[in-house]
Amino acid sequence: MVQTYAQIQKQIVTLQQKADVIRAKEVGGVIDRIKVAIAHYELTPEQLFGAKSATKKTASGGVVKKGGRNSYSDGNGNTWGGWGKRPTWLREALAAGMRLEDFQVGAPAVSAAKDAAKKPARKSAPKRRPSTVLYSDGAGKSWTGRGPQPGWLKEAIAGGRSLEDLRAS
């Protein structure tokens, strides 16, 4: 049986109504799960939407772990997500001799004996730029060998001189 355009439009309306009812049921469950996550992580509107809000921040700062960054906690409800300014509780603890790793959430605790056995990390020597070669015409014009060749150098080469002839000692 061939359907008419009007019949198909009627089916579309009926299916859309059914879809709206199903969506409303699903959205309720999604919203409930989001509310649980917001409460669990003490998220603020600023963290969720990026905009400033008139609501107060939570005492713990309400920071959530983002994109592979570490999060830190002191075990007393104070947390920091590893980005932005370090909170006062963490700065004070670090000033008192604690290490940032001591507060890392999910990191295995390191014993004092293991810490004492660790050698301080060696810094590698700074990378040095390769030495530049200086070319000069002897009359005050020079070129470092970086970038395009200046006109005086092109003219000298065209006149039969080589780069080795123009190399400054």
C-alpha positions as CSV (number, residue, x, y, z in Angstrom):
1,M,0.0,0.0,0.0
2,V,1.4,3.3,-1.0
3,Q,1.3,6.0,1.7
4,T,0.4,9.6,1.0
5,Y,2.5,12.5,2.2
6,A,-0.2,13.4,4.8
7,Q,-0.1,9.9,6.2
8,I,3.6,10.0,6.6
9,Q,3.5,13.4,8.2
10,K,0.9,12.0,10.7
11,Q,3.2,9.1,11.5
12,I,6.1,11.6,12.0
13,V,4.0,13.6,14.5
14,T,3.0,10.4,16.4
15,L,6.6,9.1,16.5
16,Q,7.8,12.5,17.7
17,Q,5.3,12.5,20.5
18,K,6.5,9.0,21.6
19,A,10.1,10.1,21.3
20,D,9.4,13.2,23.5
21,V,7.8,11.0,26.2
22,I,10.8,8.6,26.2
23,R,13.3,11.5,26.2
24,A,11.6,13.1,29.2
25,K,11.9,9.9,31.2
26,E,15.6,9.5,30.3
27,V,16.4,13.1,31.0
28,G,15.1,12.7,34.5
29,G,17.5,9.9,35.2
30,V,20.4,11.8,33.6
31,I,19.7,14.9,35.7
32,D,19.6,12.8,38.9
33,R,23.0,11.2,38.0
34,I,24.4,14.7,37.3
35,K,23.1,16.0,40.6
36,V,24.8,13.2,42.5
37,A,28.1,13.8,40.7
38,I,27.9,17.6,41.4
39,A,27.2,16.9,45.1
40,H,30.0,14.3,45.3
41,Y,32.6,16.5,43.7
42,E,31.3,19.8,45.2
43,L,31.3,21.4,41.8
44,T,30.5,25.1,41.4
45,P,28.6,26.8,38.6
46,E,31.9,28.5,37.6
47,Q,33.5,25.1,37.1
48,L,30.5,23.7,35.1
49,F,29.7,26.7,32.9
50,G,32.8,28.9,33.1
51,A,30.7,32.0,34.0
52,K,30.9,34.0,37.2
53,S,28.0,33.3,39.5
54,A,26.6,34.9,42.7
55,T,26.8,31.6,44.5
56,K,29.4,31.0,47.2
57,K,32.2,28.6,46.6
58,T,32.4,25.6,48.9
59,A,34.9,25.6,51.7
60,S,37.0,23.0,50.0
61,G,37.3,25.0,46.8
62,G,35.2,22.5,45.0
63,V,37.8,21.6,42.5
64,V,37.4,18.6,40.2
65,K,40.2,16.6,38.6
66,K,40.4,17.6,34.9
67,G,42.0,16.2,31.8
68,G,44.8,14.0,33.3
69,R,45.8,16.5,36.0
70,N,46.4,15.5,39.5
71,S,44.1,16.3,42.4
72,Y,45.2,16.9,45.9
73,S,43.6,16.5,49.3
74,D,44.7,17.0,52.9
75,G,42.2,14.4,54.2
76,N,40.2,17.1,56.1
77,G,37.9,18.0,53.2
78,N,40.3,20.4,51.5
79,T,40.9,19.7,47.9
80,W,42.7,21.2,44.9
81,G,42.5,20.1,41.3
82,G,46.1,21.0,40.4
83,W,45.3,24.1,38.4
84,G,44.9,27.7,39.3
85,K,46.4,29.3,42.4
86,R,47.3,26.9,45.1
87,P,44.9,27.2,48.1
88,T,46.0,28.6,51.4
89,W,45.9,25.3,53.2
90,L,48.3,23.7,50.6
91,R,50.7,26.7,50.6
92,E,50.9,26.6,54.3
93,A,51.5,22.9,54.4
94,L,54.2,23.2,51.7
95,A,55.9,26.0,53.7
96,A,55.8,23.8,56.8
97,G,58.0,21.2,54.9
98,M,55.4,18.9,53.4
99,R,55.7,17.9,49.8
100,L,53.1,18.2,47.1
101,E,53.2,14.5,46.5
102,D,52.0,13.9,50.1
103,F,48.6,15.3,49.1
104,Q,48.2,13.7,45.8
105,V,44.9,11.8,45.6
106,G,45.2,8.2,44.4
107,A,49.0,8.2,44.6
108,P,50.6,5.5,46.7
109,A,52.1,6.8,50.0
110,V,55.9,6.9,49.9
111,S,57.6,5.9,53.1
112,A,60.2,8.2,54.8
113,A,62.9,5.5,54.3
114,K,62.3,5.5,50.6
115,D,62.4,9.3,50.5
116,A,65.7,9.4,52.3
117,A,67.2,6.8,49.8
118,K,66.2,8.9,46.8
119,K,68.9,10.9,45.2
120,P,68.1,14.4,44.2
121,A,67.2,14.7,40.5
122,R,70.1,16.0,38.4
123,K,69.4,18.8,36.1
124,S,70.6,18.4,32.6
125,A,72.9,21.0,31.1
126,P,71.0,23.7,29.3
127,K,70.8,23.3,25.6
128,R,73.2,25.5,23.7
129,R,72.6,27.0,20.4
130,P,75.0,25.9,17.7
131,S,77.7,28.4,17.3
132,T,77.0,30.8,14.5
133,V,79.4,31.3,11.6
134,L,80.1,34.9,10.8
135,Y,80.8,36.0,7.3
136,S,82.2,39.5,6.6
137,D,83.3,41.5,3.7
138,G,86.0,43.2,5.7
139,A,84.4,46.6,5.3
140,G,81.9,46.4,8.2
141,K,79.2,44.3,6.5
142,S,78.5,40.9,8.1
143,W,76.1,38.0,8.1
144,T,75.6,35.3,10.8
145,G,74.7,32.5,8.4
146,R,71.1,32.5,9.5
147,G,68.3,33.8,7.4
148,P,68.5,34.9,3.8
149,Q,71.8,36.0,2.4
150,P,72.2,39.8,2.2
151,G,72.7,41.6,-1.1
152,W,76.4,42.3,-0.5
153,L,77.0,38.6,0.0
154,K,75.2,37.6,-3.1
155,E,77.1,40.2,-5.1
156,A,80.4,38.9,-3.7
157,I,79.6,35.3,-4.5
158,A,78.5,36.4,-8.0
159,G,81.8,38.2,-8.3
160,G,83.7,34.9,-7.8
161,R,84.3,34.9,-4.1
162,S,83.4,31.8,-2.0
163,L,81.7,31.6,1.4
164,E,85.0,30.3,2.8
165,D,86.7,33.4,1.5
166,L,84.2,35.6,3.4
167,R,84.2,33.6,6.6
168,A,85.4,35.8,9.5
169,S,88.0,34.2,11.8
